[in-house]
Amino acid sequence: ERERAPSPSQPRGVVPQYLQERKQQWRQEEEEKRRSAPDPSVPPGHTQLPEVERQETLNSLKETQRSLVRELLSLPVRADTLSMQSRRAELDRKLSEVEEAI
């Protein structure tokens, strides 16, 4: 039997440099794809806020809710005029928006 002589340009058992570079490039592309993929726990169209910003927004929404409830409770029970009825409806609408956001 004839034995083949190893190629003089590449020793046996060594991965060529271009293949090592290609594997490194593939790893980097895979890592980039994983980092840019959306978080599955966040619904589409939403972004995840940093914790500090989330707490500030939540506190602001709660303060707005308290203010709207105070204003709504200060209205008379019997709303005879059209302006009072529309004001109550507007406050109810804003309050429901704030509660939805919370």
N, C-alpha and C positions, 0 to 999 in steps of 0.2 A: 504494500500500500504506500501510496504517496502522501506524505505529510505536507500540508500547505504551510508555507513560511508566513509569519505575521507581517503585516504591512510595515514597512520601515517608518512611515510617517506617524503611525498610531500604535503604541504598545498595547499588548493584549490585556483585557480586563479594565481598561481605563475608559470612562465615558468621555466622548469628545467635548471640547469646550463649548461648541455651538449648541449641543444638546443641553448642557448644564445651564447655559444662558437662556435657552428657550423654556426650560422647566421653571427657572426663576421668574421669567416674564409671565408665564401662565399662572404661577402662584400670586404674583402681584395683581394680575387682572382679576383673578378669582376673589382676592381680598377686597379689591376696589368694588367689585360687583356686590359683595356681601355687605360692605359698608353703605353703599348707595341704595340698597334694597330697602323698601319701606318696612317699618316695624309692624309685624302682624297684629300686635295688641292695640295699635292705633287705627281707628276707623279711617277709611279713605276720605280725603279732603280735610283731615284734621292734622294738626302738628302738635308735638309734645313740647310743652313749655318746661323751662327749668323750674325746679321746685320753688325757688324764691319768687319768681314771677308768677307762678301759679297761685301761691299763697296771697300775694298782693292783690291779684285779680279777684280771688275768692273773697277776701276781706272787703274789697271795694263793692262787690256785688251784694254782699250781706248788708253793708251799710246802706246801699241804695234800697234794698228790700225793707229795712227798718224804717227808712225815711218815707217810703211809699205807704207802708202800713200805717204809720203815724198820721200821714196826711189823709188817708182813706178813713181812718177812725175819727178824724176831726170833722168830717163832713156830717151834716145833719142826717138823721135816720130817714126822715121823710124828704125826698128830693122832688119838690113840686115843679121847679122851673126846668126848662130845657137845658139851660147851661149847667145846672147842677147834675142832671142826668148824664149829660155828655162828659162832664168832668169825672164823675164816678166811673163811667165806662172806660175813659182814657186811663185812669189810675188802675183799674182792674186789668186792662190790657198790658200796661207797663209792668205791673206786678207779676203777671203770668210769664212775661218774657224773662224777667229777672230770675224767677223761680226755675224756669227751664234752663237758663244758663248756669245756675248753681248745680 
